[in-house]
Amino acid sequence: MSGISLEGARPLFRKEILRFWKVAFQTVAAPVLTAVLYLLIFGHVLDKHVEALPGVGYTSFLVPGLVMMSVLQNAFANSSSSLVQSKITGNLVFLLVTPLSHWAWFVAYVGASVVRGLVVGSGVLLVTVWFAPLRLAEPWWIVIFAALGAGMMGSLGLIAGLWAEKFDQMAAFQNFIIMPMTFLSGVFYSVHSLPGAWQAVSHLNPFFYMIDGFRRGFFGVSDVSPLVSLCVVGAGFVVVSAVALRLLAIGYKIRH
Amino acid sequence: MPAVRFQNVSKVYQGTRGTLRALDDVSFQIEQGEFFGLLGPNGAGKTTLISILAGLARASGGSISVLGHDVVSDYAAARKVLGIVPQELVFDPFFNVRETLRIQSGYYGVKNNDAWIDELLANLGLADKAGANMRQLSGGMKRRVLVAQALVHRPPVIVLDEPTAGVDVELRQTLWQFVSRLNREGHTVLLTTHYLEEAEALCGRIGMLKLGKLVALDKTSALLAGRASTMLRFKTDQPLPAEIAAHARITGRIVQVKAHDAAEVEAMLATLRSAGVKVEDLEIGRADLEDVFLEIMQEGAAA
């Protein structure tokens, strides 16, 4: 069959949204609370001692990083946990027997991941506005990097969900890859404050560009040019999506 | 055009302990409007064959088409005309029955399907469960939902993979009445089951799989007629003479032995009498599908 068919993508997308929305306390409220706790504790301890960017208080500096971290982690969690749960409980069969193309699967799963990421990110932003003044210097970067970053993480979640056969494999992926890469991407600090070698290492981390470009939208300053970040994140999105689409097309670990 | 055509289908699993040939060059076709039974012991390859038909697995060789649509190269069209009731009792715990059926309709591009969903619910005895979460349903009720899910898009070809395993009598009756009605209305039905009396009662034609090979394929009536026609059944507590024990099927106290004609029955009774075996509840009856099934399965074993 040739061409891209998206028939059936919309109901799957809607189902994926409903799936997390029905347990929003766990999928939206909990990550917002976690981010706010980070902000309160680190902001309280470090606000008087650290000026990460010139003229920007540490609590204010922290807000965009925490928002983006929440966007990325929740976008990943949505597609990955949905797929791995369906695989393990066996109800993925309801989807496998349908005429949905691999493009429809991709668009629905990644689309729902982006929505979950943006909902949680907006929640974090709304709550943290109470603790630090909000600046929106170049807001278009906020939208672009949030959407692209969430899309890339939703795709990565798809790959992880297809690959993992058990919940502990998924937990390992999350704890040993996603968590360190987000934490070491400059959520809590400007990479300019790091020693030279670590600065270089940070530049190899794609998450660094997502956070840096996203933060640019708030303060109008960034560690690297937002266009460079856009290229890196855009290329990352394309590569990860291509892999996810390929795995879906061959039915990797789902059609035996 | 046949409803389903299996052409030289084979499936080989490469495992750490070597290769397993789950399906070996299986070819047959099911005509439109048929009620077809696929029988075979556990591990014969029935579910593998149905998985390939449904797109859940890929064949190592050969091809399958549904109403002329190849299940690989034209999968979307093939899956639209196919409704599969899976063997495993699976469900999505996030949704209630109606939501589950609406979502499933959406996957097939069927919109505003509530009238048909209500009809399905009524016919499957689920009308009062529409708002119940899937988690709250009993096993039998979950099984009914599985059947409804397979039928939301009104598929012309319906596949039921052991739908009555572990199901109570009431649901079995409900299910068979409904499926028989669909069959009368023109739907093709492919059924796998362990309950041979069901297959005998429902299926017009039967295929039998054994160790991945198709070992029998005929009209149910022809299968029954072409084999041993008479069965001698009795109960006893005593050991049987060797020449009878070798051919007998023994279930607890019940002994069943195949006989081709009255003379053979007489000879057997004489043997039992001379061996001093006390026989109760003696009856002579027509062979049923179970007898034929066992005979066919044993033929391969002896060969």
Interface residues (C-beta under 8 A of the other chain):
Chain A: M1 S5 E7 G8 R10 P11 L12 R14 K15 L18 R19 K22 V23 S86 T89 G90 N91 V93 F94 L95 L96 V97 T98 P99 L100 S101 G251 R255 H256
Chain B: S51 A54 G55 L56 A57 R58 S73 D74 Y75 A76 A77 R79 K80 L82 I84 P86 E88 V90 F91 D92 P93 F94 F95 E99 I103 Q104 S105 G106 Y107 Y108 G109 Q149
